[in-house]
């Protein structure tokens, strides 16, 4: 298989994990236009459409899904084998995947103390989107959000999070009557995270 075709298939597998070209482009450190052009080129080379593009993002076609299903585990196996072969020389490095908010608010304040205690260890952080892609095994340690029990059995709980709804005092006073009547949550407008 020619390297351009292999690169294109790998690109398809990466993009398939995203709901939009924009979020895929962020992971790849490319522009959305560059990702779109590369996908167009690989679709022309393969002779069929991989993705359906629509107003809310992208979706795999039936043939695209078959392609991703048949090759993605092989690409992950290649990646894992390369990682195992190169791990010997990287023994003083830790590749840590986590979300940007956790990296900024939790990890960064603790890194200085860690570096003082273990100056020989280098921490390479990869801050991704709202959730960490733990299927892509290009890391040593990943810190992710998720419901308990977590999807990976070997995962260890670091901390629990409790979310509390908030509102302005003026919004509360507008809906005070429904609060007292026990109909509060049915009458207010709730805002939801677009990428939970």
FENZIZI-V240153 format. One line per field, one symbol per residue. psi: psi as a letter, one per 20 degrees, with the letter a starting at -180 (. if undefined). A space follows every 50 residues. Layout:
psi->???
//
This chain:
psi->pqhhgggghggghghhiqiqhghghghilrqhggggghggghgghhjrpg qpprhjbqqprghggggghhhghghhggggggghhihgikijqpopprqg ghgghggghihggghhhmiipppoqnobbhqpnihollrgpporqrqpqq hphjqppgqqqpppqqrqhhgghhjhghghijjghhirpppqphm.
//
